[in-house]
Amino acid sequence: MKAQVIRSFEKDVRSIRDKKLKVRLGETLAQIAMAKELAELSDVVPMSGHPGFYRIRIGEYRLGFYIQADTLILARFLHRREIYRFFP
């Protein structure tokens, strides 16, 4: 599955200081890169009320992404209290 990163995701990741969280994020990104379809990913939950938008739980953080033209676009990586305010 092709994955694309947008600027807001990069900014969110740069602001994270927890090394263990970054390692877990790296593992999840590797899993995304190896997956051929969305069903192969674990812990994917569709965002209610927003078709095509999904989230993955990584500790107390959420990885928000959407699918556009067979490309998975990584949009946000925020704390659970903030993700629903800024994504989608």
C-alpha positions, 0 to 999 in steps of 0.5 A: 500500500502506498503511503504519503505523509503530509506536513501536519503529520511531520510537525506532530511527530517532531513535537513528540519527545517520548522515545518509546512512543516514537519507536512504537510509531516507527513499528506502526509505520513499518506495518503500514508500509508492508500491508497491501490493504487496509484489512491487514493493519491492526487496531484500525478504527473508522472515524464515525461520521467521516467515511474514508477517515481512520485512526490507529491507537498508539498508547495515548496517541492516535494516528489519523489517516485517510485513503485517497485514490488507493493511497494512504495519507498520514495526516495527524499524530496527536494525543487522544484529547486533541485528535478529535478536535483537529482531525478530520 
